[in-house]
Amino acid sequence: GLTPERLNRLTRAETGKAALDLVHERLAREACRRLAYVAAPLSRLAFELGFEDPAYFCRFFKRRIGHSPREYRRAAMDVVSA
């Protein structure tokens, strides 16, 4: 029952971030968790997270996290096995 503008005003007042930024932040956090703990192909993880195009997921992830999903998974595996 809220307009997008009202929702953004409310979330900015509480968090200092726009509603979409909060959604993207949570989505990136879930992607990190799955990359670290789920041994599934990137394309499957992308589809499970709601991305229709695995390439777009990779671009989204790199823009949000600073590393490609493959690089992130490799680094997470190194930490776990160390």
Phi, psi and omega in degrees: 000016179247146172283157178303323180295316179295316178301316178296320178299315181295315181291324177295322179295323182276321189241343185082007181233155175287157181302316181296324176298320178296319179296315180294323177298315180293320178296317178295320178297318178294321177298318178299315180299313181293321179296326182281327190243351181243120181270066178240156177301150179304321182298320179294316178299319179301312180297319180296330180273001175099008178270130178279337183235115180302328179294322177293320176302315180298318178294316178302312183297313181297320179294322183278321188259331180098356178225155175289159177303322180296315178297319180297314180298317179299315179295320179295322178293324178296322180292317181295320183276353180278000000 
